Amino acid sequence: MQVGQQSRRLIVLWVVVVVVTALGAAAGWVGGTLRPIQYTSESLFIWDPASLRYGDSTAYVPDSVSLGSQVEGQVLRILSDSVIDPASKKLGMTTRDIRAALDVSVGSGTSSIIVATVATTPDKALQINQAVTEEYVSQSNATFSAQYEAQAEALQTSIDAVTEQLSKTADTLPLANSLATQLTALVSQQQILQAKATAAPTPLKQLRQPTLPTDPSSLSPLTLAIVGGALGFLIGLAILVLVTLRRSSAVRRP
């Protein structure tokens, strides 16, 4: 009689395990069907100040700590209002929606910047990524171009001063030659800066254009059902073990 009761109890417990497993799977399936399918578009940048050395051997190259700070600064720039606002106007979206769809991260141990955007359609995810990254690149180029222009304009003061001094010392040949050499160097430096302002070389390099996602990035209802079923099974199994241990303890008591 006692053996039969134990068998029935064990069957009941396994039925509980099956029921909990089924409930977990059903919850996962329902959650997956109610949640909209999402697609992710990604683009990849690298912040590489050392690349400026190819065109200018005097270009500043930061140490690893300073480089990390610069990369983090670029992440904040992408997330800033100066980038998000124009992108939102271009897309006809609110800045809040843009921020909700946008994720910017730094590659582990690198100076790479990953820009990911999520939307309910592949085209929308791509459009958001394009709008944000295009505005970011445009502003980055404009910033460096303005810096070179400002440096070129600052040199003009020195050029004017040397030119004026040269006109007053034309009769003094050694001094005139020295001033002429100095003037040539200043003009050459200014021309280089003006050329840089036009070309706008920056440490920012885009390694991958925004991708058009082909598959959903969110979990499918089937996957969520499997995960939910697995969690339900573990919970049911835990209940079975707990009840069995309690009954065993009760039987041992005098």
KEZASE-715036 format. One record per residue: residue number from 1; residue in one letter; x, y, z of N, C-alpha, C in turn. Coordinates in steps of 0.2 Angstrom, whole numbers, plus 2048, in hexadecimal, padded with zeros to 3 digits. Last residue first. Layout:
// KEZASE-715036
NUM,A,X,Y,Z,X,Y,Z,X,Y,Z
...
This chain:
// KEZASE-715036
254,P,839,832,846,836,82D,84B,82E,82F,84D
253,R,83B,836,835,83A,838,83C,836,833,840
252,R,83B,831,828,841,82F,82D,83F,831,834
251,V,830,837,822,830,82F,823,836,82D,828
250,A,835,844,821,82F,842,825,82F,83B,827
249,S,83F,842,817,841,845,81E,83B,843,823
248,S,837,83F,80C,83D,83A,80F,83E,83C,816
247,R,830,84A,80A,82D,844,80C,831,83F,80F
246,R,83A,853,807,836,854,80D,833,84E,80F
245,L,83F,84D,7FB,843,84E,801,840,84F,807
244,T,834,84F,7F3,836,848,7F4,83B,848,7FB
243,V,833,85C,7F2,82D,859,7F5,830,852,7F7
242,L,83F,85F,7EB,83D,862,7F2,838,85E,7F5
241,V,83D,858,7DF,843,857,7E4,841,859,7EB
240,L,832,85F,7DA,832,858,7DB,837,856,7E0
239,I,837,86C,7D9,831,86B,7DD,831,863,7DF
238,A,841,86A,7CF,843,86C,7D6,83D,86B,7DB
237,L,839,866,7C4,83E,862,7C7,840,864,7CE
236,G,833,873,7C2,82F,86D,7C4,833,867,7C7
235,I,83E,87A,7BE,83A,87C,7C4,836,876,7C7
234,L,842,874,7B3,846,874,7B9,843,876,7BF
233,F,837,875,7AB,839,86E,7AD,83D,86F,7B3
232,G,837,883,7A9,831,880,7AD,833,879,7AF
231,L,842,885,7A2,842,888,7A9,83C,884,7AD
230,A,83E,87E,796,844,87B,79A,844,87E,7A1
229,G,834,886,792,832,87F,794,838,87C,798
228,G,83A,891,78F,835,891,794,834,88A,797
227,V,842,88D,785,845,890,78B,840,88F,790
226,I,838,889,77C,83D,884,77E,840,886,784
225,A,832,896,77A,82E,890,77D,833,88B,77F
224,L,83C,89D,774,83A,89F,77B,836,899,77E
223,T,83D,896,768,842,896,76C,840,898,773
222,L,830,899,763,832,892,764,838,892,769
221,P,830,8A7,762,82B,8A4,766,82D,89C,768
220,S,842,8AC,760,83B,8AA,75D,837,8A7,763
219,L,84A,8BA,767,849,8B3,767,842,8B2,764
218,S,850,8C7,75B,84D,8C5,761,84B,8BD,761
217,S,856,8C9,74F,85A,8C9,754,857,8C7,75B
216,P,851,8C1,73F,84F,8C5,746,855,8C4,74B
215,D,85C,8C3,731,858,8BF,736,856,8C3,73C
214,T,861,8CE,72A,85D,8C9,726,859,8C4,72B
213,P,865,8DF,72B,864,8D9,72F,85F,8D4,72A
212,L,870,8E8,723,869,8E7,723,868,8E0,726
211,T,87D,8F2,72C,87A,8EB,729,873,8EB,729
210,P,886,900,72A,880,8FD,72D,87E,8F7,729
209,Q,897,8FC,725,891,900,725,88C,8FC,728
208,R,8A6,8FA,72E,8A0,8F7,72C,89A,8FB,72B
207,L,8B0,903,732,8B2,8FD,72F,8AC,8F9,72C
206,Q,8B4,913,731,8AE,90F,731,8B0,908,72E
205,K,8BE,91C,73C,8BE,918,736,8B8,913,737
204,L,8C5,92A,743,8BF,926,743,8BF,923,73C
203,P,8CE,933,744,8D0,92D,746,8CA,928,745
202,T,8CE,93C,734,8CC,93B,73B,8CE,934,73D
201,P,8D0,949,728,8D3,942,72B,8D1,942,732
200,A,8CA,953,71F,8C8,951,725,8CA,94A,728
199,A,8CD,959,713,8CD,952,713,8CA,94F,719
198,T,8CC,967,717,8C8,965,712,8C7,95D,712
197,A,8D5,967,721,8CF,969,723,8CA,967,71D
196,K,8E1,963,71B,8DE,95E,720,8D7,960,721
195,A,8E3,96F,714,8E2,968,710,8DF,963,715
194,Q,8E6,977,71E,8E0,978,71A,8DE,972,716
193,L,8F2,971,723,8EC,972,727,8E5,973,723
192,I,8FA,974,718,8F9,96D,71A,8F2,96D,71E
191,Q,8FA,982,718,8F7,97E,712,8F5,977,714
190,Q,901,984,724,8FA,986,723,8F6,983,71D
189,Q,90D,980,720,909,97C,726,902,97E,725
188,S,911,989,716,910,981,715,90C,97E,71A
187,V,911,994,71E,90C,994,718,90B,98C,716
186,L,91C,991,726,915,993,729,910,992,724
185,A,926,990,71D,924,98A,721,91D,98B,724
184,T,927,99D,718,925,997,713,923,991,717
183,L,92A,9A4,723,924,9A5,720,922,99F,71B
182,Q,937,99F,725,932,99E,72A,92B,99F,727
181,T,93E,9A4,71A,93D,99D,71B,938,99B,720
180,A,93C,9B2,71C,939,9AE,716,938,9A7,717
179,L,944,9B4,727,93D,9B5,727,939,9B1,721
178,S,950,9B1,722,94E,9AD,727,946,9AD,728
177,N,952,9BA,718,952,9B3,716,94F,9AF,71C
176,A,951,9C6,720,94C,9C5,71B,94C,9BD,719
175,L,95D,9C4,727,957,9C4,72B,951,9C3,726
174,P,967,9C5,71C,966,9BF,721,960,9BF,724
173,L,963,9D3,716,962,9CC,713,962,9C6,718
172,T,95A,9E0,719,95E,9DC,71D,95E,9D4,71B
171,D,950,9E5,711,957,9E7,70F,95C,9E3,714
170,A,944,9E0,716,947,9DE,70F,94E,9DF,70E
169,T,93D,9E2,721,944,9E0,722,947,9DE,71B
168,K,930,9E4,71F,934,9EA,722,93C,9E8,723
167,S,92B,9D9,71A,92B,9DF,716,92F,9E5,719
166,L,92D,9D1,725,931,9D0,71F,931,9D6,71B
165,Q,923,9D5,72D,92A,9D6,730,92E,9D5,72A
164,E,918,9D1,726,919,9D8,727,920,9D9,729
163,T,91A,9C3,726,919,9C7,720,91B,9CE,721
162,V,918,9C0,734,91F,9BF,730,91F,9C3,72A
161,A,90B,9C4,736,910,9C7,73A,917,9C6,736
160,D,904,9BB,72D,904,9C2,72C,909,9C6,730
159,I,908,9AF,733,90A,9B0,72C,909,9B8,72B
158,S,902,9B0,740,909,9B0,73F,90B,9B1,738
157,T,8F4,9B0,73B,8F7,9B6,73F,8FE,9B6,73F
156,Q,8F3,9A4,735,8F3,9AA,731,8F5,9B0,735
155,L,8F2,99A,73F,8F8,99B,73C,8F9,9A2,737
154,A,8E4,99A,741,8E9,99D,746,8F0,99E,744
153,E,8E0,994,736,8DE,99B,737,8E3,99E,73C
152,A,8E4,987,738,8E6,98B,732,8E5,992,733
151,Q,8DD,984,744,8E4,984,744,8E7,988,73E
150,A,8D0,984,73E,8D2,989,744,8D9,989,744
149,E,8D1,97A,735,8CF,980,733,8D1,986,738
148,Y,8D2,96F,73E,8D8,971,739,8D7,978,737
147,Q,8C6,970,745,8CC,970,748,8D2,972,744
146,A,8BD,96D,73A,8BD,974,73E,8C3,975,742
145,S,8C0,960,738,8C1,965,732,8C1,96C,735
144,F,8BC,95A,743,8C3,95A,742,8C4,95F,73C
143,T,8AE,95D,742,8B2,95F,748,8B9,95F,746
142,A,8AA,956,736,8A9,95E,737,8AE,960,73D
141,N,8AC,949,739,8B0,94C,734,8B0,954,735
140,S,8A2,948,743,8A9,946,745,8AE,94A,740
139,Q,897,94A,73C,899,94F,742,8A0,94E,744
138,S,896,940,734,896,946,731,899,94B,736
137,V,896,935,73C,89C,936,738,89C,93D,736
136,Y,889,937,742,88F,937,746,895,938,742
135,E,880,937,737,881,93D,73B,887,93D,73F
134,E,883,929,734,884,92E,72F,885,935,732
133,T,87E,923,73F,885,922,73E,887,928,739
132,V,870,926,73F,874,928,745,87B,928,743
131,A,86C,921,733,86A,928,734,86F,92A,73A
130,Q,86F,914,733,872,918,72E,871,91F,730
129,N,867,90F,73D,86E,90E,73E,872,913,739
128,I,85A,911,738,85C,915,73E,864,915,73F
127,Q,85B,909,72D,85A,910,72C,85C,914,732
126,L,85C,8FC,732,861,8FF,72E,861,906,72E
125,A,850,8FB,739,856,8FB,73D,85C,8FD,739
124,K,847,8FC,72E,847,901,733,84D,901,737
123,D,84A,8F0,727,84B,8F7,724,84B,8FC,729
122,P,846,8E6,730,84D,8E7,72E,84E,8EE,72B
121,T,83B,8EB,73D,83C,8E9,736,843,8EA,735
120,T,83B,8EF,74A,837,8EA,749,837,8E7,742
119,A,84C,8F2,750,846,8F4,74D,842,8EE,74C
118,V,85C,8F8,756,857,8F3,756,850,8F6,754
117,T,86D,8FB,753,866,8FD,753,861,8F8,752
116,A,87E,8FD,758,878,8F8,757,871,8FC,758
115,V,88E,900,756,888,904,756,882,8FF,754
114,I,89D,8FE,75D,898,8FB,75A,891,8FE,75B
113,I,8AD,903,75C,8A7,905,75E,8A2,902,75A
112,S,8BE,8FE,761,8B8,8FE,75C,8B2,900,760
111,S,8C9,8FD,768,8C7,904,767,8C1,904,762
110,T,8C9,8EF,773,8CA,8F2,76D,8C8,8F9,76D
109,G,8C4,8E7,77E,8CB,8E8,77D,8CD,8EB,777
108,S,8B5,8E5,776,8B9,8E3,77C,8C0,8E3,77A
107,G,8AE,8F3,76E,8B0,8EC,76E,8B5,8EB,773
106,V,8A1,8FC,776,8A8,8FC,774,8AA,8F5,774
105,S,891,901,770,895,8FE,774,89C,8FE,771
104,V,880,907,76F,887,908,76D,88C,905,772
103,D,870,905,769,875,903,76E,87C,904,76B
102,L,860,90B,766,867,90C,765,86B,909,76B
101,A,853,90C,769,855,907,763,85C,907,763
100,A,852,916,772,84F,90F,774,852,90A,76F
99,R,856,921,76B,85A,91E,770,858,917,772
98,I,84B,922,762,852,921,75F,856,91E,765
97,D,841,925,76B,840,91F,767,847,91D,764
96,R,845,932,76F,844,92C,774,844,925,771
95,T,845,939,764,84B,938,767,84B,932,76C
94,T,839,933,758,83A,937,75E,841,935,761
93,M,83A,934,746,839,931,74D,83B,935,753
92,G,83E,938,73A,837,93A,73C,835,936,742
91,L,84B,937,736,846,931,735,83F,932,737
90,K,850,944,738,850,941,731,84C,93B,730
89,K,84D,945,745,84A,94A,740,84A,947,739
88,S,856,93C,74A,84F,93B,74B,84B,93F,747
87,A,863,941,746,861,93B,744,859,93A,745
86,P,863,94D,74E,863,94E,746,860,947,743
85,D,863,947,75B,85E,94C,759,85D,94C,751
84,I,86F,93F,75C,868,93C,75C,863,941,759
83,V,87A,948,75C,879,943,757,872,940,756
82,S,877,950,766,87A,953,760,879,94F,75A
81,D,874,948,771,86F,94C,76E,871,94F,767
80,S,87E,939,771,87D,940,773,877,943,76F
79,L,883,92D,76D,87D,92D,771,87B,934,773
78,I,88F,931,767,88A,92E,763,883,92E,766
77,R,896,935,772,894,93A,76D,88F,937,768
76,L,898,92A,77A,894,92F,77C,891,934,777
75,V,8A1,924,771,89B,921,772,896,926,775
74,Q,8AC,92D,772,8A8,92C,76B,8A1,929,76C
73,G,8B0,92B,77F,8AD,932,77D,8A9,931,776
72,E,8B5,91F,77E,8AF,91F,782,8AC,926,780
71,V,8C0,922,776,8BB,91E,773,8B4,91E,777
70,Q,8C7,92A,77F,8C5,92D,779,8BF,929,776
69,S,8CA,921,789,8C6,926,78B,8C3,92A,784
68,G,8D2,918,782,8CC,916,785,8C7,91B,786
67,L,8DD,921,780,8D9,91E,77A,8D3,91C,77C
66,S,8E2,923,78D,8DF,928,789,8DB,926,783
65,V,8E7,916,78E,8E2,918,793,8DE,91E,790
64,S,8F0,914,784,8EA,90F,784,8E5,912,789
63,D,8F5,924,77E,8F6,91E,781,8F0,91A,782
62,P,8F2,92C,76D,8F1,92B,775,8F4,925,777
61,V,8FC,935,762,8F9,92E,763,8F8,92D,76B
60,Y,8FB,943,758,8FB,940,75F,8F8,939,75F
59,A,906,945,74A,8FF,944,74D,8FF,941,753
58,T,911,946,743,911,949,749,90A,948,74D
57,S,910,940,737,914,93C,73C,914,940,742
56,D,902,93F,72E,905,944,732,909,940,737
55,G,8FD,934,727,8FD,93A,724,901,940,727
54,Y,8FF,92A,730,900,929,729,901,92F,725
53,R,8FA,92E,73C,901,92F,73C,903,92D,734
52,L,8ED,92B,73D,8EE,932,73B,8F6,933,739
51,S,8EC,91F,743,8EB,91F,73C,8ED,926,739
50,A,8EC,921,751,8F2,920,74E,8F2,920,746
49,P,8DE,923,754,8E2,929,753,8E9,927,750
48,D,8D1,91A,751,8D8,919,750,8DC,91F,74F
47,W,8C3,913,754,8C6,919,755,8CD,918,756
46,I,8B8,90B,749,8BE,90A,74D,8C1,911,74E
45,F,8A7,904,747,8AC,909,746,8B3,907,74A
44,L,89A,8FC,740,8A0,8FB,743,8A5,901,742
43,S,888,8F8,741,88E,8FB,73E,894,8FB,742
42,E,87A,8EE,740,880,8F0,744,885,8F3,73F
41,S,869,8EB,744,86E,8ED,73F,874,8F0,743
40,T,85D,8DF,749,863,8E3,74B,867,8E5,745
39,Y,84C,8DD,74C,851,8DC,747,857,8E1,749
38,Q,83E,8D4,754,843,8DA,754,849,8D8,74F
37,I,82D,8D1,756,834,8CF,753,838,8D5,752
36,P,824,8D5,765,826,8D6,75E,82D,8D4,75C
35,R,81C,8CA,770,822,8CE,76F,824,8CF,767
34,L,813,8C0,76E,811,8C6,770,816,8CC,76F
33,T,81B,8B4,76C,816,8B7,767,813,8BE,768
32,G,822,8B3,777,826,8B4,771,821,8B7,76B
31,G,819,8B1,781,81D,8B7,781,820,8B8,77B
30,V,814,8A5,77C,80F,8AB,77C,813,8B1,77D
29,W,81F,89D,77E,81C,89D,778,818,8A4,777
28,G,821,89E,78C,827,8A0,788,824,8A1,781
27,A,816,898,791,817,89F,793,81C,8A2,78E
26,A,817,88B,78C,812,88F,78A,813,897,78B
25,A,822,887,794,823,887,78C,81D,88C,789
24,G,81D,888,7A1,823,88C,79F,823,88D,797
23,L,813,87E,79F,811,885,7A1,817,88A,79F
22,A,81A,873,79D,816,875,798,814,87C,799
21,T,821,872,7AA,825,873,7A4,820,875,79E
20,V,816,871,7B2,81A,877,7B3,81E,878,7AD
19,V,812,864,7AE,80D,86A,7AD,811,870,7AE
18,V,81D,85C,7B1,81B,85D,7AA,816,863,7A9
17,V,81D,85D,7BF,823,85F,7BB,821,860,7B3
16,V,811,858,7C2,812,85F,7C3,818,861,7BF
15,V,813,84B,7BE,80E,84E,7BA,80F,856,7BC
14,W,81C,848,7C8,81F,848,7C1,81A,84C,7BC
13,L,814,848,7D3,819,84C,7D2,81C,84D,7CB
12,V,80C,83D,7D0,809,843,7D0,80E,849,7D0
11,I,815,832,7D0,812,834,7CA,80F,83B,7CA
10,L,818,833,7DE,81D,834,7D9,81A,836,7D2
9,R,80C,82F,7E3,80E,836,7E4,814,838,7E0
8,R,80B,822,7DE,806,827,7DC,808,82E,7DD
7,S,816,81D,7E5,816,81D,7DE,811,822,7DB
6,Q,811,81E,7F2,817,821,7F0,818,822,7E8
5,Q,806,815,7F2,805,81C,7F3,80B,820,7F1
4,G,80D,809,7F0,808,80C,7EB,807,813,7EB
3,V,814,807,7FB,817,808,7F5,813,80B,7F0
2,Q,809,806,804,80E,80C,805,812,80D,7FE
1,M,804,7FA,800,800,800,800,804,806,800
